[in-house]
Amino acid sequence: MLITLNNKTLQLRSPIVTAHGTTTDRHIIEITAEEDGVFGYGEAAPLPSFGAETFEETQIALTEWSNNPDTLPDPPVARSGAAAALDHLQQSKLHTPLPPGAVAVQALIGAREISSVERQISDAINDGYRAVKLKVAATDTASDIERIELAIRLIDSRVLLRLDANGGWTRQQALTVLTRVDASRIALVEEPTSVPSDWGKIKQETGIRVGADEHLTDRQQIDRLIELEAAQTFVIKPSILGGPPATRGIAALAAANDIEVVISSFLDGPIALRTARDLALELAPEQIHGLGTAPLFVEKFPQDVQPIDGHLHRL
């Protein structure tokens, strides 16, 4: 098997501000696995502020793996990219193209300024998105309340409003914000605090479904979330959680425990977005997934990973 690696950088149109910090660009390693004239593709793009390895650590791990592809790399983003390339290679060997399909995706709103939030949400609605995810907990509770109230005014009942705190609130801050706004208009709040044992209280007092994201790190952590009944939705990022095989395993655990699954981008490039889109079609085709991130970049992505009327299409 021949493994080749190619580095590239993608620039975001506007900074994405979260409780983990500000992201302005993505440094990506594109992976090609070739065997007997058949190719498989993967991608690795770490964000150390989200608990992953550094870009240099990813690069070293993938370079070592390319010289010995029998053992997957240890760092999570490197492992995920390698696993995705190998999974795609095995699918390609079947010479059976996946059927056309389409999956609904949400728009990601990461702006801090109220005018930018208003513009981005209005654009998303006009572009046909059926769900909007607003990043919160990166400033103060008063700003979060103002931004959420604006989103509620702009969005009608046909469009879902999801919030993502990235674990940035305390329990009291989460309750302060979520009880000051119309909670009936909020479909989901991801990682409201960094402590999953808080989440049941937040769900009980607000009625808002809670999503687990950063805490889906390993089987022990996932089992703990299930034991606590902390989350009603698992937001799964294939590009940091082990690629397609691990994603399928987490989705199976979720299904066995009546937990919804949303497949999400890690501010991915085109290759990883394509992998995630196919997993969304495979695992939860009726769900609205967190894969509408291509328009956030300056570079124009291929048509099949560009949202059209709020959907990604497998052509």
C-alpha positions as CSV (number, residue, x, y, z in Angstrom):
1,M,0.0,0.0,0.0
2,L,1.3,3.5,-0.9
3,I,0.3,6.3,1.4
4,T,0.8,9.9,0.3
5,L,0.3,13.1,2.3
6,N,-0.4,16.6,1.1
7,N,-0.6,19.8,3.3
8,K,-2.9,22.7,2.6
9,T,-4.4,25.6,4.4
10,L,-8.0,26.8,4.2
11,Q,-9.0,30.3,5.3
12,L,-12.3,31.1,7.1
13,R,-14.2,34.1,5.8
14,S,-14.8,35.3,9.4
15,P,-13.3,34.1,12.7
16,I,-15.3,31.4,14.5
17,V,-15.5,32.3,18.2
18,T,-16.2,29.6,20.7
19,A,-15.6,28.9,24.4
20,H,-12.4,27.1,23.2
21,G,-11.0,30.2,21.5
22,T,-11.0,31.8,18.0
23,T,-10.4,29.9,14.8
24,T,-9.3,31.8,11.6
25,D,-8.0,29.0,9.4
26,R,-7.6,25.3,9.1
27,H,-4.3,23.5,8.5
28,I,-5.1,20.2,6.7
29,I,-3.3,17.0,5.7
30,E,-4.9,15.3,2.8
31,I,-4.3,11.5,2.8
32,T,-4.3,9.2,-0.2
33,A,-4.1,5.4,0.2
34,E,-3.4,3.5,-3.0
35,E,-3.4,-0.3,-3.5
36,D,-3.6,-2.2,-6.8
37,G,-4.6,1.0,-8.7
38,V,-7.5,1.7,-6.3
39,F,-7.6,4.9,-4.2
40,G,-9.0,5.9,-0.8
41,Y,-9.0,9.4,0.6
42,G,-8.9,10.8,4.1
43,E,-8.1,14.1,5.8
44,A,-6.7,15.2,9.1
45,A,-7.0,18.7,10.6
46,P,-6.4,19.1,14.3
47,L,-7.7,21.9,16.6
48,P,-5.6,21.6,19.7
49,S,-8.0,24.0,21.6
50,F,-10.6,21.2,21.3
51,G,-8.4,18.7,23.0
52,A,-6.8,17.2,19.9
53,E,-3.1,16.9,19.1
54,T,-1.2,19.7,17.4
55,F,-0.7,19.9,13.7
56,E,3.0,18.9,14.1
57,E,2.0,15.8,16.1
58,T,-0.6,14.9,13.5
59,Q,2.0,15.2,10.7
60,I,4.6,13.1,12.6
61,A,2.1,10.4,13.4
62,L,0.8,10.2,9.8
63,T,4.3,10.2,8.3
64,E,5.3,7.3,10.6
65,W,2.0,5.5,9.6
66,S,2.7,6.0,5.9
67,N,5.9,4.0,6.4
68,N,4.1,1.3,8.3
69,P,0.4,1.3,7.4
70,D,-0.4,-1.9,9.3
71,T,-0.9,0.0,12.5
72,L,-3.1,3.1,12.8
73,P,-1.6,6.2,14.4
74,D,-2.4,6.9,18.1
75,P,-3.2,10.6,18.1
76,P,-7.0,11.0,17.5
77,V,-7.1,13.2,14.5
78,A,-4.3,11.4,12.7
79,R,-6.0,8.1,13.5
80,S,-9.4,9.4,12.2
81,G,-7.9,10.6,8.9
82,A,-6.0,7.3,8.4
83,A,-9.1,5.2,9.2
84,A,-11.2,7.3,6.8
85,A,-8.7,6.8,4.0
86,L,-8.6,3.0,4.6
87,D,-12.4,2.8,4.9
88,H,-12.8,4.6,1.6
89,L,-10.2,2.4,0.0
90,Q,-12.1,-0.7,1.0
91,Q,-15.3,0.8,-0.4
92,S,-13.6,1.7,-3.6
93,K,-12.4,-1.9,-4.1
94,L,-16.0,-3.0,-4.2
95,H,-16.4,-1.0,-7.4
96,T,-20.0,-0.3,-6.4
97,P,-20.8,3.4,-6.3
98,L,-22.9,4.6,-3.4
99,P,-26.4,5.7,-4.6
100,P,-27.3,9.4,-5.0
101,G,-28.8,11.0,-1.9
102,A,-29.3,14.2,0.0
103,V,-29.1,15.0,3.7
104,A,-30.2,18.2,5.5
105,V,-27.5,20.3,7.2
106,Q,-27.5,23.2,9.6
107,A,-25.9,26.6,9.3
108,L,-23.2,27.4,11.9
109,I,-23.3,30.9,13.4
110,G,-20.1,31.8,15.2
111,A,-20.0,35.6,15.1
112,R,-19.8,37.6,18.3
113,E,-21.2,41.0,17.1
114,I,-24.9,41.2,17.1
115,S,-25.0,42.8,13.6
116,S,-23.0,39.9,12.2
117,V,-25.2,37.3,13.9
118,E,-28.3,38.9,12.4
119,R,-26.8,39.0,8.9
120,Q,-25.6,35.4,9.1
121,I,-28.9,34.0,10.4
122,S,-30.9,35.9,7.8
123,D,-28.6,34.6,5.1
124,A,-29.0,31.0,6.3
125,I,-32.8,31.3,6.3
126,N,-32.8,32.8,2.8
127,D,-30.5,30.0,1.7
128,G,-33.0,27.3,2.8
129,Y,-31.4,25.9,5.9
130,R,-33.8,24.0,8.2
131,A,-31.6,24.5,11.3
132,V,-29.2,27.1,12.7
133,K,-26.6,26.4,15.3
134,L,-25.5,29.4,17.4
135,K,-22.2,29.4,19.3
136,V,-22.7,30.7,22.8
137,A,-20.7,30.9,26.1
138,A,-17.7,32.7,24.4
139,T,-18.5,36.2,25.9
140,D,-20.9,36.9,28.9
141,T,-24.4,35.8,29.8
142,A,-26.0,39.2,28.8
143,S,-24.5,38.9,25.3
144,D,-25.6,35.3,25.0
145,I,-29.2,36.3,26.0
146,E,-29.2,39.1,23.5
147,R,-27.9,36.9,20.6
148,I,-30.3,34.0,21.4
149,E,-33.3,36.4,21.6
150,L,-32.3,37.9,18.3
151,A,-32.1,34.4,16.7
152,I,-35.5,33.5,18.1
153,R,-37.0,36.6,16.6
154,L,-35.5,35.9,13.2
155,I,-36.3,32.2,13.0
156,D,-39.8,30.9,12.5
157,S,-41.1,27.6,13.8
158,R,-40.1,25.7,10.7
159,V,-36.4,26.3,11.4
160,L,-34.7,24.6,14.4
161,L,-32.5,26.7,16.7
162,R,-29.6,24.8,18.3
163,L,-27.1,26.2,20.7
164,D,-23.5,25.1,21.3
165,A,-21.8,26.2,24.5
166,N,-18.7,24.0,24.1
167,G,-18.8,23.4,27.8
168,G,-18.2,27.1,28.4
169,W,-21.0,27.9,30.9
170,T,-21.2,27.0,34.6
171,R,-24.4,25.3,35.6
172,Q,-25.7,28.6,37.0
173,Q,-24.7,30.6,33.9
174,A,-26.5,28.0,31.7
175,L,-29.7,28.2,33.8
176,T,-29.5,32.0,33.9
177,V,-29.4,32.2,30.1
178,L,-31.7,29.4,29.2
179,T,-34.5,30.5,31.7
180,R,-34.3,34.1,30.4
181,V,-35.2,33.1,26.8
182,D,-38.0,31.2,25.3
183,A,-36.7,27.7,25.9
184,S,-39.6,26.2,23.8
185,R,-37.9,27.7,20.7
186,I,-34.6,26.0,21.4
187,A,-34.3,22.5,19.9
188,L,-30.9,21.5,21.4
189,V,-28.0,22.8,23.6
190,E,-24.7,21.1,23.1
191,E,-22.3,20.7,26.0
192,P,-23.9,23.4,28.2
193,T,-21.3,22.9,30.9
194,S,-18.0,20.9,31.1
195,V,-19.6,18.6,33.8
196,P,-22.1,16.1,32.4
197,S,-23.7,15.5,35.8
198,D,-25.0,19.1,35.4
199,W,-26.9,18.3,32.3
200,G,-29.8,16.5,33.7
201,K,-30.7,19.4,36.0
202,I,-30.4,21.8,33.0
203,K,-32.8,19.5,30.9
204,Q,-35.2,19.2,33.9
205,E,-35.4,23.0,34.5
206,T,-35.5,24.2,30.9
207,G,-37.0,21.3,28.9
208,I,-34.2,21.7,26.3
209,R,-32.6,18.6,24.9
210,V,-28.9,18.3,25.7
211,G,-26.3,17.1,23.2
212,A,-22.9,15.5,24.0
213,D,-20.0,16.5,21.7
214,E,-16.5,17.0,23.3
215,H,-17.3,14.3,25.9
216,L,-17.6,11.6,23.2
217,T,-13.9,10.7,23.6
218,D,-13.8,7.1,24.5
219,R,-16.0,4.1,25.5
220,Q,-15.6,4.7,29.2
221,Q,-16.7,8.3,28.8
222,I,-19.6,7.4,26.5
223,D,-20.8,4.7,28.9
224,R,-20.7,7.3,31.7
225,L,-22.9,9.6,29.7
226,I,-25.4,6.8,29.0
227,E,-25.4,5.8,32.7
228,L,-26.1,9.4,33.7
229,E,-28.8,9.8,31.0
230,A,-27.0,13.1,30.5
231,A,-27.6,13.6,26.8
232,Q,-30.5,13.0,24.4
233,T,-28.3,13.6,21.4
234,F,-24.8,12.5,20.4
235,V,-23.1,15.0,18.1
236,I,-20.4,12.8,16.5
237,K,-17.4,14.2,14.7
238,P,-15.9,11.4,12.6
239,S,-12.7,13.4,11.9
240,I,-11.7,13.4,15.6
241,L,-13.4,10.2,17.0
242,G,-11.7,7.6,14.9
243,G,-13.2,7.9,11.4
244,P,-16.1,5.8,9.9
245,P,-15.6,2.6,12.0
246,A,-15.6,4.4,15.3
247,T,-18.5,6.6,14.2
248,R,-20.6,3.6,13.4
249,G,-19.8,2.1,16.8
250,I,-20.9,5.2,18.7
251,A,-24.0,5.5,16.6
252,A,-24.9,1.9,17.4
253,L,-24.5,2.6,21.1
254,A,-26.7,5.6,20.8
255,A,-29.4,3.7,18.9
256,A,-29.4,1.0,21.6
257,N,-30.1,3.7,24.2
258,D,-32.7,5.8,22.3
259,I,-30.2,8.6,21.8
260,E,-30.4,10.7,18.6
261,V,-27.3,11.0,16.4
262,V,-26.1,14.1,14.6
263,I,-23.0,13.9,12.4
264,S,-20.9,17.0,12.7
265,S,-18.0,18.7,10.9
266,F,-14.8,19.6,12.7
267,L,-14.5,22.7,10.5
268,D,-13.4,20.1,7.9
269,G,-12.1,20.4,4.4
270,P,-13.8,18.8,1.4
271,I,-12.5,15.2,1.9
272,A,-13.6,14.9,5.5
273,L,-16.9,16.6,4.8
274,R,-17.6,14.1,2.1
275,T,-16.8,11.2,4.5
276,A,-19.1,12.8,7.1
277,R,-21.9,13.3,4.6
278,D,-21.8,9.7,3.6
279,L,-21.9,8.6,7.2
280,A,-24.9,10.9,7.8
281,L,-26.7,9.3,4.9
282,E,-25.9,5.8,6.2
283,L,-26.7,6.3,9.9
284,A,-29.3,9.0,10.2
285,P,-30.6,10.1,6.8
286,E,-33.7,11.9,8.2
287,Q,-31.7,14.0,10.7
288,I,-30.4,17.6,10.2
289,H,-26.6,17.3,10.5
290,G,-23.8,19.7,11.4
291,L,-22.2,19.7,8.0
292,G,-23.1,23.0,6.4
293,T,-19.7,24.5,7.0
294,A,-18.3,24.8,3.4
295,P,-19.6,28.4,3.0
296,L,-17.5,29.5,6.0
297,F,-14.4,29.2,4.0
298,V,-12.8,31.6,1.4
299,E,-12.0,28.6,-0.8
300,K,-14.8,27.2,-3.0
301,F,-15.5,23.6,-2.1
302,P,-16.7,21.0,-4.6
303,Q,-20.4,21.0,-5.5
304,D,-21.2,17.8,-3.6
305,V,-20.1,19.2,-0.3
306,Q,-21.6,22.7,-0.9
307,P,-25.0,23.2,0.8
308,I,-27.8,23.7,-1.8
309,D,-31.1,24.7,-0.2
310,G,-29.8,23.5,3.1
311,H,-28.8,20.0,1.9
312,L,-25.6,18.2,0.9
313,H,-26.1,16.0,-2.1
314,R,-24.2,12.8,-3.0
315,L,-24.2,13.0,-6.8
